[in-house]
Amino acid sequence: MSDQALPPARHERRDIGFRAVAIGAACATLLLMALIGLTALVAPRAMHQPDSPLPRMAAPGLQIDPRADYARFHATALRRLDGFGWIDRSAGTAHIPITQAMRLTAARGIAGWPGQ
């Protein structure tokens, strides 16, 4: 290190002037007023409060017993997968148990499937 002393620290001695702050505030106020006026022209109903109070939202349906709900869901899904039933009776579309459907698909193949 040298024995020379560092020059004294310097800082800005002048702040922003009052005039610049006043002009900035006036511009911001004019811009805000212009935006409010533009909103009133474009969407006049947005400027008024509704006459009646907003409707109350329904309370959320809380799940009381998740295990029982899942057991019901699972049982319904298994009945659908393992059972017979109509999808659209008028069109003659039905569903069959998944194991039977897989056996039929394996035996018959899929029309147009590569390798058939």
GIDAUR-V425706 format. One record per pair of residues at least 12 apart in sequence whose ideal C-beta (glycine too) atoms are under 10 Angstrom apart, sorted by sequence separation. I is the first residue (numbers start at 1). J is the second residue. D is the distance in whole Angstrom. If there is no record, write none. Layout:
<<I	J	D> <I	J	D>>
This chain:
<<83	95	8> <84	96	6> <83	96	9> <84	97	7> <81	95	9> <82	96	10> <83	97	6> <80	95	7> <82	97	5> <83	98	10> <81	97	7> <82	98	7> <84	100	9> <80	97	10> <81	98	5> <82	99	8> <80	98	9> <81	99	9> <82	100	9> <78	98	10> <81	101	10>>
